[in-house]
Amino acid sequence: MTEVHIPEGVTVFGSNAFLGNASLKKVIYEPDSAVCQNLFYGCTAIEGFTLGSKVRHIPAGLFQGCINIIEIIIPEHVKSVGERAFYGCSNVRKLSIGSQVDTIGWGAFVLLDSLVELEYLPDAIINSGLLSGSGSPHLEQVTLGKNVRKLEYDTFRKCPNLKRLNYNAENLQSTYLFSSTPVEHITFGQSVKSIPECTFQECMNLKEIVLPDSLIEVGRSAFARCDSIRRISFGTQLQTIGSNAFSCQGVEEIYYNTIHLSSTNGIVYSKSLSKIIFGPDVQTLPKSAILGLDGLKRLDLADNIEILDDYAIRNCQQLKSIYIGKNLKRIGLVCITDCDSLDSICFNAEKAEYVNFTLTIGQQIKHLTFGPDVKEAPGYFDFPLITTLTLNKGLEKIAGFAFSDCTGL
């Protein structure tokens, strides 16, 4: 006998009914919720199985020790997986668990030592670690579905070859889930709304992060000490960044396209960061957005930025020049501070509010240029150290006393 078909009408089967059958290679299993245990325990010749469309529960020990099975697909109609259902299926290379599974019994998928790819889609109650035991030494790729909310923090700790992650979990609650893993590439789906604290902390093989537009919140230290990351791209809907979320010393460039980020303690903290590109959707640069970036020497604020909050740019000791874009309308009282090397401003705001730029930016400016879109110089530019002032041809109005204290001219 090489094949067995168990129809959906079967309700009771004796335990160990096919125990150790060495010739059985294929199983079609269709019962809705048959009462049986260890039905094909130790049938080492089984290579594949089919679960019928009526199957809601996979019994305990159903395929335990079936070492020739190479793929486990738990379809969408299955609600629960019994304990030890696939325990010790050591040659399985792919495991896919459908989104409707709500309970996974103890040891159901333990000792899948050859597992290479995992697709985990449900929000399930797991009565033991998903991949507990000796871990998954060959696991290379993981996909998390939209509904996934909780897994044990050390689920992927013993996966030394994990390289690729497809992350679609809308509101994952597990912290440290991929911390210190060797993952190299993460693809975030457009369903993701939050990333919990410390999720990717110390993932030293990551090179680039592209955050989706759907993302609203990044938790504390989510990517802390991922010092091999070189580039980070921020999506449009991000509102909250936890402390040290992007404390990554190797980051050299960020693409920032967030519409209304709330006040933060720095978008990114990296002494290597030298370039910030602002996307077309940015409207506000919030308090302390640009903070402590000692590698940043030039900052070009895109023409679409309308508001610079108080203390938006702080403590960037190597920053020497800033371009202020066309549509800037409101400038915080002290929007740039503790940037001691800053000495050059290109001001191109067409209709900015009237402010005292000496207070807003500081007194150390030596070179001031009005860009082609400026029609009116809106305030006091009393920079005592200024040596170069360039006015554009289209400038129509200069406020009284605008340059009265520019004694260096």
C-alpha positions in Angstrom: 0.0 0.0 0.0 1.5 3.3 -1.1 -1.5 5.6 -0.9 -4.4 6.1 1.5 -7.6 8.2 1.2 -9.5 8.9 4.4 -12.9 10.5 3.5 -14.7 13.3 5.4 -17.3 11.0 6.9 -14.8 9.2 9.2 -15.2 10.4 12.8 -13.1 7.9 14.9 -9.8 6.2 14.1 -7.8 4.1 16.5 -4.6 5.6 17.7 -1.4 4.6 15.8 -3.6 3.0 13.1 -0.8 3.3 10.5 2.1 3.4 12.9 5.5 2.8 11.2 4.0 1.8 7.8 7.2 1.9 5.6 5.5 1.7 2.2 2.9 4.5 2.5 3.9 7.5 0.3 0.8 9.7 -0.2 -2.1 10.6 2.1 -5.4 12.3 1.3 -7.0 13.3 4.6 -10.6 14.8 4.5 -12.4 14.4 7.9 -13.7 17.6 9.5 -12.6 16.7 13.1 -11.9 13.0 13.4 -11.0 11.6 16.8 -7.6 10.0 16.4 -4.0 10.4 17.5 -0.7 9.6 15.9 -2.5 8.3 12.9 0.6 8.2 10.6 3.2 8.3 13.3 6.6 7.2 12.0 5.5 6.5 8.4 8.9 7.5 7.1 8.1 6.9 3.4 5.3 9.6 3.2 6.4 12.3 0.8 3.2 14.4 0.6 -0.3 14.9 1.9 -3.5 16.7 0.9 -5.9 18.2 3.5 -9.5 18.2 2.2 -11.6 21.4 2.1 -13.7 20.3 5.1 -10.7 19.8 7.5 -10.9 22.2 10.4 -8.7 20.5 12.9 -5.4 18.6 12.4 -5.3 15.9 15.0 -2.4 15.4 17.5 0.6 13.6 16.1 -1.0 13.1 12.7 2.3 13.1 10.8 4.8 13.0 13.6 8.1 11.6 12.6 7.3 11.5 8.9 10.8 12.4 7.8 10.3 12.3 4.0 7.7 15.1 3.9 9.4 18.2 2.4 6.5 20.7 2.4 3.7 21.5 4.9 0.9 23.7 3.7 -1.8 24.5 6.3 -4.7 25.8 4.1 -7.0 28.7 5.0 -9.9 26.5 6.1 -7.9 24.9 9.0 -8.7 26.4 12.4 -6.4 24.4 14.7 -3.3 22.2 14.7 -3.0 19.5 17.3 0.1 19.0 19.5 3.0 17.2 17.8 1.1 17.2 14.5 4.3 17.5 12.5 6.9 17.0 15.3 10.2 15.8 13.9 9.5 16.1 10.2 13.1 16.8 9.8 13.3 17.2 6.0 10.5 19.8 5.6 11.9 22.7 3.6 8.8 24.9 3.5 6.1 25.6 6.1 3.0 27.7 5.3 0.4 28.3 8.1 -2.9 29.8 6.9 -4.4 33.0 8.3 -7.4 31.3 9.9 -5.5 29.0 12.3 -6.3 30.2 15.9 -4.6 27.4 18.0 -1.3 25.6 17.6 -0.7 22.7 20.0 2.5 22.0 21.9 5.4 20.9 19.6 3.3 20.9 16.5 6.2 22.2 14.3 9.2 21.4 16.5 12.4 19.8 15.1 11.8 20.9 11.5 15.6 20.9 11.1 15.7 21.4 7.3 13.2 24.3 7.2 14.3 27.0 4.7 11.1 29.0 4.2 8.4 29.9 6.7 5.1 31.7 5.8 3.3 32.5 9.1 -0.1 34.2 8.5 -2.4 33.7 11.6 -3.1 35.4 14.9 -2.8 32.2 16.7 -2.5 31.0 20.3 0.7 28.9 20.4 1.1 26.5 23.3 4.8 26.3 22.8 7.4 28.1 20.8 6.7 28.0 17.1 10.2 26.7 16.2 11.4 25.7 19.6 13.9 22.8 20.2 17.1 23.0 18.2 15.8 26.0 16.2 15.9 26.1 12.4 19.6 26.2 11.3 18.7 26.4 7.6 15.8 28.9 7.7 16.5 31.6 5.1 13.2 33.4 4.6 10.2 34.3 6.8 6.9 35.9 5.8 4.7 37.3 8.5 1.0 37.9 7.6 -1.1 40.9 8.3 -2.9 39.3 11.2 0.1 38.2 13.2 0.2 39.8 16.6 2.3 37.8 19.0 5.1 35.3 18.8 7.7 34.4 21.5 10.6 36.9 21.6 13.1 34.1 20.9 11.2 32.4 18.0 14.0 33.2 15.5 17.0 33.4 17.8 18.4 30.1 16.7 18.1 30.8 12.9 21.8 31.6 11.9 21.0 31.7 8.2 17.9 33.9 8.2 18.4 36.4 5.4 15.1 37.6 4.0 12.0 38.9 5.8 8.6 39.8 4.4 7.0 41.8 7.2 3.2 42.4 6.8 2.1 42.4 10.4 -0.3 45.3 10.9 0.2 45.7 14.7 2.7 43.1 16.0 2.9 43.2 19.8 6.0 41.0 20.2 9.2 42.9 21.1 12.8 41.7 20.3 11.3 39.3 17.7 14.2 39.6 15.2 16.7 41.2 17.5 20.3 40.1 16.8 19.3 37.9 13.9 21.4 37.9 10.7 18.5 39.1 8.5 19.9 41.1 5.5 16.8 42.3 3.7 13.3 43.4 4.9 10.3 44.1 2.7 7.5 45.9 4.6 4.0 45.5 3.3 1.5 48.4 3.0 -0.6 46.9 5.9 2.1 47.6 8.5 1.0 50.3 11.0 3.5 49.8 13.8 6.9 48.3 14.6 7.3 47.3 18.3 10.3 48.3 20.4 13.6 46.6 19.9 12.2 44.4 17.0 15.3 44.7 14.8 17.8 45.8 17.4 21.4 44.8 16.6 20.6 43.3 13.2 24.1 43.9 11.9 23.6 42.7 8.3 20.9 45.2 7.3 22.0 47.7 4.7 18.9 49.6 3.8 15.4 50.2 5.3 12.4 51.3 3.3 9.5 52.0 5.6 6.0 51.9 4.1 3.6 54.8 3.8 1.1 53.0 6.0 3.5 53.0 9.0 2.4 55.3 11.9 4.6 54.3 14.8 8.1 53.0 15.3 8.9 51.8 18.9 11.8 52.6 21.1 15.2 51.2 19.9 13.4 49.3 17.0 16.5 49.5 14.8 19.0 50.5 17.5 22.7 49.6 16.8 22.0 48.3 13.3 25.2 50.0 12.4 25.6 48.5 8.9 22.4 50.3 7.6 23.5 53.0 5.1 20.1 54.4 3.9 16.7 54.8 5.5 13.5 55.8 3.6 10.6 57.2 5.7 7.0 57.0 4.5 4.3 59.6 4.4 2.1 58.7 7.4 4.7 58.2 10.2 3.7 60.1 13.3 5.8 58.8 16.2 9.4 57.7 16.5 10.4 56.2 19.8 13.7 57.1 21.5 16.8 55.7 19.8 14.6 53.9 17.2 17.1 54.7 14.5 20.4 55.1 16.5 22.4 53.5 13.7 26.0 54.9 13.4 26.5 53.8 9.8 23.6 55.6 8.2 24.8 58.0 5.5 21.6 59.1 3.8 17.9 59.3 4.6 14.9 60.0 2.4 12.3 61.8 4.5 8.8 62.1 3.1 6.7 62.3 6.3 3.8 64.8 6.3 3.3 65.6 9.9 5.7 63.8 12.3 5.2 64.8 15.9 7.9 66.2 18.0 10.9 63.8 18.2 14.3 63.4 19.7 15.9 63.1 16.3 14.7 61.2 13.3 18.0 59.4 13.0 21.0 59.5 15.1 24.2 58.8 13.1 27.5 60.5 13.1 28.0 59.3 9.5 24.9 60.9 8.0 25.8 63.4 5.4 22.7 63.7 3.2 19.0 64.2 3.8 16.6 64.2 0.8 13.2 65.6 1.5 10.3 64.1 -0.5 7.4 66.0 -2.0 4.9 65.3 0.8 6.8 66.9 3.7 5.1 70.0 5.1 6.5 70.4 8.6 9.9 69.8 10.1 9.1 69.2 13.8 11.0 70.0 17.0 14.4 68.3 17.2 13.9 66.5 13.9 17.5 67.1 12.8 19.5 66.5 16.0 23.1 65.7 16.7 24.1 64.8 13.1 27.8 65.6 13.2 28.4 64.4 9.7 25.9 66.7 8.1 27.5 69.7 6.3 24.8 70.9 4.0 21.0 70.9 4.4 18.6 71.7 1.6 15.0 72.2 2.8 12.7 71.3 0.0 10.4 73.9 -1.6 7.3 72.1 -0.3 8.2 72.5 3.4 6.0 75.1 5.0 6.8 75.1 8.7 10.1 74.9 10.7 9.2 74.3 14.3 11.1 75.6 17.3 14.4 73.8 17.6 13.9 71.9 14.4 17.6 71.8 13.7 19.8 71.3 16.7 23.4 70.5 17.6 24.8 69.7 14.1 28.3 70.8 14.7 29.6 70.4 11.2 26.6 71.9 9.4 27.9 74.9 7.3 25.1 75.8 4.9 21.3 75.7 4.7 18.9 76.3 1.8 15.5 77.5 2.8 12.9 76.6 0.2 10.2 78.6 -1.7 7.0 77.7 0.3 8.3 78.1 3.8 5.7 80.2 5.6 6.3 79.9 9.4 9.6 79.8 11.1 10.0 78.9 14.8 11.4 81.5 17.2 14.6 79.5 17.5 14.5 76.9 14.7 18.2 76.4 14.3 20.4 76.2 17.4 23.8 74.9 18.5 25.1 74.6 15.0 28.3 76.4 15.6 29.8 75.9 12.1 26.8 77.3 10.2 27.9 80.3 8.3 25.9 80.3 5.0 22.2 80.7 4.3 20.4 80.7 1.0 17.0 82.1 1.7 14.4 81.5 -1.0 11.0 81.7 0.9 8.5 83.6 -1.2 6.1 84.6 1.6 7.6 83.8 5.0 6.3 85.4 8.2 8.2 88.4 9.5 10.8 87.3 12.1 14.0 88.3 13.7 16.5 86.0 11.9 19.3 86.9 14.3 17.3 85.1 17.1 15.9 82.4 14.8 19.2 81.2 13.3 21.9 82.8 15.3 24.6 85.5 14.9 27.3 83.5 13.3 26.2 83.8 9.6 28.8 85.2 7.2 27.2 84.6 3.8 23.5 85.4 3.0 21.9 84.9 -0.4 18.3 85.7 -1.4 17.1 83.2 -3.9 15.1 83.9 -7.1 11.7 83.4 -5.6 12.0 86.0 -2.8 10.0 89.1 -3.3 10.3 90.6 0.1 12.9 90.3 2.8 10.6 89.5 5.8 12.4 90.6 8.9 15.7 91.5 10.5 18.9 89.9 9.2 21.2 91.5 11.7 24.1 89.1 11.4 27.1 91.1 12.8 29.7 88.7 11.2 28.2 88.8 7.7 30.7 89.6 4.9 28.7 88.6 1.8 25.1 89.7 1.0 23.6 88.7 -2.4 20.2 90.2 -3.4 18.3 88.8 -6.3 16.9 90.9 -9.2 13.3 90.2 -8.3 13.5 91.5 -4.7 10.8 94.2 -4.4 10.8 95.1 -0.7 13.3 95.2 2.1 12.1 95.9 5.6 13.4 98.9 7.5 16.6 98.3 9.5 16.8 94.8 7.9 20.6 94.9 7.7 21.3 97.7 10.2 23.6 95.7 12.4 25.5 93.8 9.7 28.8 95.6 10.7 30.9 93.1 8.7 29.7 94.3 5.3 
